[in-house]
């Protein structure tokens, strides 16, 4: 079974999410969370808003557990970055 978030902007590490805007880092276009493009790259934990480092441990706030920065997760929420 494939992940329903695969190839969608909401799971791409190059999509900049701010409030209701989903902007592609490369094209500057706003495509929305369900959009996709040829530069799609899956979201990794270290680019996710739920990820943080605490006491030298990489943590996922969504799952309340330790994780690895290079893991990919379907709960991916892009870190808020300015456009």
DRENTORKOL-3810 file (N, C-alpha, C; in nm, 4 decimals):
REM DRENTORKOL-3810
@n.u->0.0847; n.v->-0.1182; n.w->0.0000; ca.u->0.0000; ca.v->0.0000; ca.w->0.0000; c.u->0.0888; c.v->0.1240; c.w->0.0000
@n.u->0.0620; n.v->0.2168; n.w->-0.0885; ca.u->0.1450; ca.v->0.3362; ca.w->-0.0950; c.u->0.0940; c.v->0.4430; c.w->0.0016
@n.u->0.1846; n.v->0.5315; n.w->0.0410; ca.u->0.1524; ca.v->0.6396; ca.w->0.1331; c.u->0.0697; c.v->0.7446; c.w->0.0583
@n.u->-0.0445; n.v->0.7839; n.w->0.1125; ca.u->-0.1321; ca.v->0.8805; ca.w->0.0466; c.u->-0.0687; c.v->1.0186; c.w->0.0345
@n.u->0.0365; n.v->1.0459; n.w->0.1121; ca.u->0.1047; ca.v->1.1752; ca.w->0.1065; c.u->0.2187; c.v->1.1779; c.w->0.0048
@n.u->0.2486; n.v->1.0631; n.w->-0.0558; ca.u->0.3597; ca.v->1.0552; ca.w->-0.1502; c.u->0.3375; c.v->1.1471; c.w->-0.2698
@n.u->0.4408; n.v->1.2201; n.w->-0.3058; ca.u->0.4424; ca.v->1.3150; ca.w->-0.4179; c.u->0.3558; c.v->1.4381; c.w->-0.3955
@n.u->0.3168; n.v->1.4680; n.w->-0.2711; ca.u->0.2356; ca.v->1.5858; ca.w->-0.2437; c.u->0.3202; c.v->1.6916; c.w->-0.1729
@n.u->0.2891; n.v->1.8177; n.w->-0.1992; ca.u->0.3653; ca.v->1.9279; ca.w->-0.1410; c.u->0.3737; c.v->1.9195; c.w->0.0115
@n.u->0.2673; n.v->1.8736; n.w->0.0758; ca.u->0.2675; ca.v->1.8693; ca.w->0.2221; c.u->0.3700; c.v->1.7727; c.w->0.2797
@n.u->0.4282; n.v->1.6860; n.w->0.1953; ca.u->0.5319; ca.v->1.5955; ca.w->0.2447; c.u->0.6674; c.v->1.6215; c.w->0.1781
@n.u->0.6800; n.v->1.7364; n.w->0.1119; ca.u->0.8053; ca.v->1.7710; ca.w->0.0435; c.u->0.8902; c.v->1.8631; c.w->0.1306
@n.u->1.0179; n.v->1.8318; n.w->0.1413; ca.u->1.1047; ca.v->1.9133; ca.w->0.2266; c.u->1.1375; c.v->2.0486; c.w->0.1651
@n.u->1.1013; n.v->2.0713; n.w->0.0387; ca.u->1.1268; ca.v->2.2002; ca.w->-0.0242; c.u->1.0021; c.v->2.2883; c.w->-0.0315
@n.u->0.8956; n.v->2.2452; n.w->0.0325; ca.u->0.7737; ca.v->2.3252; ca.w->0.0368; c.u->0.7755; c.v->2.4095; c.w->0.1638
@n.u->0.7560; n.v->2.5382; n.w->0.1471; ca.u->0.7577; ca.v->2.6300; ca.w->0.2606; c.u->0.6127; c.v->2.6570; c.w->0.3014
@n.u->0.5779; n.v->2.6155; n.w->0.4222; ca.u->0.4399; ca.v->2.6242; ca.w->0.4691; c.u->0.4281; c.v->2.7382; c.w->0.5696
@n.u->0.3373; n.v->2.8295; n.w->0.5425; ca.u->0.3126; ca.v->2.9416; ca.w->0.6330; c.u->0.1634; c.v->2.9717; c.w->0.6312
@n.u->0.0974; n.v->2.9521; n.w->0.7442; ca.u->-0.0468; ca.v->2.9685; ca.w->0.7590; c.u->-0.1174; c.v->2.8801; c.w->0.6551
@n.u->-0.1831; n.v->2.9367; n.w->0.5550; ca.u->-0.2513; ca.v->2.8544; ca.w->0.4550; c.u->-0.1765; c.v->2.8526; c.w->0.3216
@n.u->-0.0565; n.v->2.9069; n.w->0.3185; ca.u->0.0224; ca.v->2.9126; ca.w->0.1957; c.u->0.1243; c.v->2.7992; c.w->0.1896
@n.u->0.1309; n.v->2.7319; n.w->0.0754; ca.u->0.2283; ca.v->2.6253; ca.w->0.0499; c.u->0.3079; c.v->2.6676; c.w->-0.0725
@n.u->0.4298; n.v->2.7162; n.w->-0.0516; ca.u->0.5101; ca.v->2.7726; ca.w->-0.1592; c.u->0.6316; c.v->2.6863; c.w->-0.1890
@n.u->0.6534; n.v->2.6576; n.w->-0.3169; ca.u->0.7689; ca.v->2.5790; ca.w->-0.3582; c.u->0.8951; c.v->2.6642; c.w->-0.3496
@n.u->0.9963; n.v->2.6128; n.w->-0.2814; ca.u->1.1239; ca.v->2.6824; ca.w->-0.2656; c.u->1.1872; c.v->2.7126; c.w->-0.4016
@n.u->1.1676; n.v->2.6256; n.w->-0.4993; ca.u->1.2316; ca.v->2.6409; ca.w->-0.6291; c.u->1.1547; c.v->2.7311; c.w->-0.7251
@n.u->1.0249; n.v->2.7086; n.w->-0.7375; ca.u->0.9464; ca.v->2.7823; ca.w->-0.8367; c.u->0.8835; c.v->2.9089; c.w->-0.7805
@n.u->0.8671; n.v->2.9153; n.w->-0.6479; ca.u->0.8010; ca.v->3.0301; ca.w->-0.5865; c.u->0.6506; c.v->3.0241; c.w->-0.6014
@n.u->0.6007; n.v->2.9198; n.w->-0.6674; ca.u->0.4572; ca.v->2.9055; ca.w->-0.6893; c.u->0.3855; c.v->2.8481; c.w->-0.5685
@n.u->0.2606; n.v->2.8901; n.w->-0.5504; ca.u->0.1769; ca.v->2.8401; ca.w->-0.4418; c.u->0.0876; c.v->2.7314; c.w->-0.4991
@n.u->0.1113; n.v->2.6069; n.w->-0.4585; ca.u->0.0355; ca.v->2.4969; ca.w->-0.5183; c.u->-0.0613; c.v->2.4283; c.w->-0.4236
@n.u->-0.0572; n.v->2.4597; n.w->-0.2970; ca.u->-0.1464; ca.v->2.3952; ca.w->-0.2019; c.u->-0.0901; c.v->2.2637; c.w->-0.1519
@n.u->-0.1394; n.v->2.2122; n.w->-0.0407; ca.u->-0.0841; ca.v->2.0919; ca.w->0.0207; c.u->-0.0964; c.v->1.9660; c.w->-0.0646
@n.u->-0.1959; n.v->1.9589; n.w->-0.1511; ca.u->-0.2173; ca.v->1.8401; ca.w->-0.2335; c.u->-0.1438; c.v->1.8456; c.w->-0.3676
@n.u->-0.0803; n.v->1.9593; n.w->-0.3986; ca.u->-0.0083; ca.v->1.9739; ca.w->-0.5247; c.u->0.1211; c.v->1.8942; c.w->-0.5255
@n.u->0.1866; n.v->1.8917; n.w->-0.6396; ca.u->0.3151; ca.v->1.8229; ca.w->-0.6525; c.u->0.3933; c.v->1.8861; c.w->-0.7662
@n.u->0.5216; n.v->1.8525; n.w->-0.7761; ca.u->0.6034; ca.v->1.9002; ca.w->-0.8864; c.u->0.7196; c.v->1.8046; c.w->-0.9094
@n.u->0.7936; n.v->1.8267; n.w->-1.0181; ca.u->0.9038; ca.v->1.7382; ca.w->-1.0557; c.u->1.0181; c.v->1.7402; c.w->-0.9547
@n.u->1.0238; n.v->1.8416; n.w->-0.8716; ca.u->1.1323; ca.v->1.8516; ca.w->-0.7741; c.u->1.0941; c.v->1.7939; c.w->-0.6375
@n.u->0.9836; n.v->1.7238; n.w->-0.6324; ca.u->0.9374; ca.v->1.6640; ca.w->-0.5072; c.u->1.0473; c.v->1.5821; c.w->-0.4395
@n.u->1.0653; n.v->1.6043; n.w->-0.3113; ca.u->1.1554; ca.v->1.5253; ca.w->-0.2283; c.u->1.0814; c.v->1.4965; c.w->-0.0986
@n.u->1.0805; n.v->1.3717; n.w->-0.0546; ca.u->1.0051; ca.v->1.3389; ca.w->0.0668; c.u->1.0545; c.v->1.4149; c.w->0.1886
@n.u->0.9628; n.v->1.4409; n.w->0.2783; ca.u->0.9953; ca.v->1.5146; ca.w->0.4001; c.u->1.0747; c.v->1.4297; c.w->0.4979
@n.u->1.1832; n.v->1.4845; n.w->0.5453; ca.u->1.2628; ca.v->1.4144; ca.w->0.6456; c.u->1.2434; c.v->1.4811; c.w->0.7804
@n.u->1.2629; n.v->1.4051; n.w->0.8857; ca.u->1.2361; ca.v->1.4537; ca.w->1.0211; c.u->1.3058; c.v->1.5854; c.w->1.0529
@n.u->1.4323; n.v->1.6012; n.w->1.0136; ca.u->1.5039; ca.v->1.7227; ca.w->1.0506; c.u->1.4486; c.v->1.8471; c.w->0.9821
@n.u->1.3604; n.v->1.8312; n.w->0.8817; ca.u->1.2959; ca.v->1.9452; ca.w->0.8166; c.u->1.1510; c.v->1.9611; c.w->0.8633
@n.u->1.1125; n.v->1.8856; n.w->0.9644; ca.u->0.9743; ca.v->1.8823; ca.w->1.0116; c.u->0.9538; c.v->1.9690; c.w->1.1356
@n.u->0.8370; n.v->2.0290; n.w->1.1458; ca.u->0.8044; ca.v->2.1136; ca.w->1.2598; c.u->0.7929; c.v->2.0383; c.w->1.3912
@n.u->0.7729; n.v->1.9077; n.w->1.3857; ca.u->0.7616; ca.v->1.8279; ca.w->1.5082; c.u->0.8976; c.v->1.7840; c.w->1.5622
@n.u->1.0018; n.v->1.8059; n.w->1.4856; ca.u->1.1365; ca.v->1.7590; ca.w->1.5213; c.u->1.2117; c.v->1.8619; c.w->1.6043
@n.u->1.2797; n.v->1.8168; n.w->1.7069; ca.u->1.3709; ca.v->1.9032; ca.w->1.7812; c.u->1.4766; c.v->1.8172; c.w->1.8497
@n.u->1.5852; n.v->1.8820; n.w->1.8886; ca.u->1.6927; ca.v->1.8127; ca.w->1.9591; c.u->1.6873; c.v->1.8561; c.w->2.1046
@n.u->1.6853; n.v->1.7573; n.w->2.1923; ca.u->1.6742; ca.v->1.7844; ca.w->2.3368; c.u->1.7746; c.v->1.6975; c.w->2.4105
@n.u->1.8696; n.v->1.7615; n.w->2.4768; ca.u->1.9697; ca.v->1.6859; ca.w->2.5512; c.u->2.0510; c.v->1.5918; c.w->2.4641
@n.u->2.0751; n.v->1.6318; n.w->2.3400; ca.u->2.1511; ca.v->1.5486; ca.w->2.2478; c.u->2.0703; c.v->1.4401; c.w->2.1796
@n.u->1.9409; n.v->1.4302; n.w->2.2114; ca.u->1.8537; ca.v->1.3300; ca.w->2.1488; c.u->1.7632; c.v->1.3975; c.w->2.0471
@n.u->1.7442; n.v->1.3314; n.w->1.9332; ca.u->1.6530; ca.v->1.3810; ca.w->1.8315; c.u->1.5124; c.v->1.3321; c.w->1.8675
@n.u->1.4201; n.v->1.4257; n.w->1.8817; ca.u->1.2869; ca.v->1.3916; ca.w->1.9295; c.u->1.1784; c.v->1.4307; c.w->1.8287
@n.u->1.0702; n.v->1.3515; n.w->1.8256; ca.u->0.9511; ca.v->1.3815; ca.w->1.7468; c.u->0.8390; c.v->1.4179; c.w->1.8445
@n.u->0.7930; n.v->1.5426; n.w->1.8399; ca.u->0.6857; ca.v->1.5866; ca.w->1.9294; c.u->0.5516; c.v->1.5231; c.w->1.8942
@n.u->0.5285; n.v->1.4914; n.w->1.7670; ca.u->0.4011; ca.v->1.4317; ca.w->1.7262; c.u->0.3853; c.v->1.2912; c.w->1.7821
@n.u->0.4961; n.v->1.2172; n.w->1.7875; ca.u->0.4915; ca.v->1.0787; ca.w->1.8355; c.u->0.5439; c.v->1.0640; c.w->1.9782
@n.u->0.5937; n.v->1.1735; n.w->2.0353; ca.u->0.6490; ca.v->1.1739; ca.w->2.1722; c.u->0.7538; c.v->1.0648; c.w->2.1912
@n.u->0.8454; n.v->1.0566; n.w->2.0953; ca.u->0.9516; ca.v->0.9567; ca.w->2.1069; c.u->1.0765; c.v->1.0033; c.w->2.0339
@n.u->1.1856; n.v->0.9340; n.w->2.0610; ca.u->1.3111; ca.v->0.9626; ca.w->1.9939; c.u->1.3017; c.v->0.9182; c.w->1.8477
@n.u->1.3677; n.v->0.9924; n.w->1.7609; ca.u->1.3657; ca.v->0.9616; ca.w->1.6184; c.u->1.5044; c.v->0.9842; c.w->1.5605
@n.u->1.5184; n.v->0.9711; n.w->1.4305; ca.u->1.6427; ca.v->1.0024; ca.w->1.3613; c.u->1.6128; c.v->1.1114; c.w->1.2599
@n.u->1.7021; n.v->1.2079; n.w->1.2469; ca.u->1.6820; ca.v->1.3216; ca.w->1.1583; c.u->1.6581; c.v->1.2864; c.w->1.0138
@n.u->1.7058; n.v->1.1707; n.w->0.9683; ca.u->1.6887; ca.v->1.1319; ca.w->0.8287; c.u->1.5682; c.v->1.0421; c.w->0.8048
@n.u->1.4913; n.v->1.0120; n.w->0.9106; ca.u->1.3693; ca.v->0.9333; ca.w->0.8932; c.u->1.2666; c.v->1.0126; c.w->0.8125
@n.u->1.1752; n.v->0.9431; n.w->0.7485; ca.u->1.0653; ca.v->1.0036; ca.w->0.6744; c.u->0.9363; c.v->0.9555; c.w->0.7387
@n.u->0.8416; n.v->1.0456; n.w->0.7602; ca.u->0.7199; ca.v->1.0124; ca.w->0.8332; c.u->0.5982; c.v->1.0739; c.w->0.7650
@n.u->0.4855; n.v->1.0047; n.w->0.7690; ca.u->0.3632; ca.v->1.0559; ca.w->0.7064; c.u->0.3011; c.v->1.1718; c.w->0.7841
@n.u->0.3456; n.v->1.1953; n.w->0.9075; ca.u->0.2951; ca.v->1.3074; ca.w->0.9867; c.u->0.3737; c.v->1.4355; c.w->0.9600
@n.u->0.4620; n.v->1.4323; n.w->0.8601; ca.u->0.5496; ca.v->1.5447; ca.w->0.8272; c.u->0.4744; c.v->1.6769; c.w->0.8187
@n.u->0.5220; n.v->1.7742; n.w->0.8902; ca.u->0.4685; ca.v->1.9112; ca.w->0.8892; c.u->0.5872; c.v->2.0032; c.w->0.8670
@n.u->0.5979; n.v->2.0663; n.w->0.7487; ca.u->0.7155; ca.v->2.1491; ca.w->0.7212; c.u->0.7393; c.v->2.2551; c.w->0.8285
@n.u->0.8660; n.v->2.2778; n.w->0.8625; ca.u->0.8985; ca.v->2.3850; ca.w->0.9565; c.u->0.8574; c.v->2.5159; c.w->0.8942
@n.u->0.8063; n.v->2.6059; n.w->0.9762; ca.u->0.7665; ca.v->2.7371; ca.w->0.9262; c.u->0.8917; c.v->2.8168; c.w->0.8948
@n.u->0.9020; n.v->2.8596; n.w->0.7683; ca.u->1.0151; ca.v->2.9402; ca.w->0.7230; c.u->0.9598; c.v->3.0583; c.w->0.6468
@n.u->1.0312; n.v->3.1683; n.w->0.6507; ca.u->0.9831; ca.v->3.2846; ca.w->0.5759; c.u->1.0079; c.v->3.2641; c.w->0.4279
@n.u->0.9183; n.v->3.3159; n.w->0.3478; ca.u->0.9275; ca.v->3.3009; ca.w->0.2024; c.u->1.0218; c.v->3.4042; c.w->0.1467
END
